[in-house]
Amino acid sequence: MSFVDDVKANVAGGEAAHIVMLADPPALRDPLGHLDVAAAGIATIIRATGYRQDFDWLKVNGCDAKGAPIHQHGVSKEPGGACVARPAAE
């Protein structure tokens, strides 16, 4: 699996109106360019698209009162979690 090196630009563009000036997490300071999923022990990749927000199925402590995932620049407060194409929490 390979990744395009436009993570910072995409995050900045997607969250420009909501971004809080905090220290960038490691995933933004040093983003992956390549990931050997087998060597990393990753067995499942979930890619989800949809028409409305519904995280009722997500049973973790990393969601706000409305049930939306809490994250900073896409990095979840839930260990090992990440959010893609999600606005910053209000």
N, C-alpha and C positions, 0 to 999 in steps of 0.2 A: 504494500500500500504506500503510495506517495502522496505528498501534500503540496499544494501551491503555497508560496511564502507570502500570502497576502492577509494573514490573520490580523495583524495590527490594523490595517486599513479597513477591513470588514467590521471589526469590532468598533473602531472609532466612528465609522459611518453609521452603523446600526444603533449605537447608543449615544450619539453626540448630544441629544437633547436630555439624556438621563444620567450621563456619566458623573460619578462622584470622584473627585480628585484624590485617589488613594494610591498607594504604591502598587505598581503593576505586579500581578502574580507571575510566578516562574513560567507558566505556559505562554505568556505574552513576551516576557523578556527573552526567552530562549525557546521559541516554538519548534515543534518537531518538523523535520523535513522528510522523514521516512520512518515507518514503523513496521517491524517484522511482527505481525500479530501472533504468529505461532510461537516465536521465541519469547514474546511478552506474556504468553499464556492466555491470550484473549480468544475466547471461543465463540462469542456472540457480539455482533454489531447491530444495533437497532437504529434504523433511519426512519424517522416518522415525519409525515407531513399531514396537514389536516385543515379543517375549515373553522374550528373553534377550539378554545382552550378547555381542556378537561383532564385534570391530573388526579382525579379521584382514585385511580388505580395505583398511584404512586404512594406507597406506605413507608415514608421516611420522615425524619425530623427536619428536613431541609426545605419545608414549604411555609409560606406565609399564611395569614389568617384567611385569605381568599383561596388558598390551595395552590398558588403558583410557586414554582421553584425559586428559592432564594439563591442568588449567585453574585459574584463580583467578577465582571469581565468574562462571564461564562463558566467560571470555576465555582462549583457548588460548595456549600458548607458541609454537605454530606460527603464523607470520605469516599474518594473514587468517582464522584459524580461530576458531570459537566452539562452545561446547557448550550445549545446551539440555536442561533436565530431567535433568542428570547430577549425581550427588553429588560433593562435593569429594574430591580425591585424598587417600588416607590416607598 
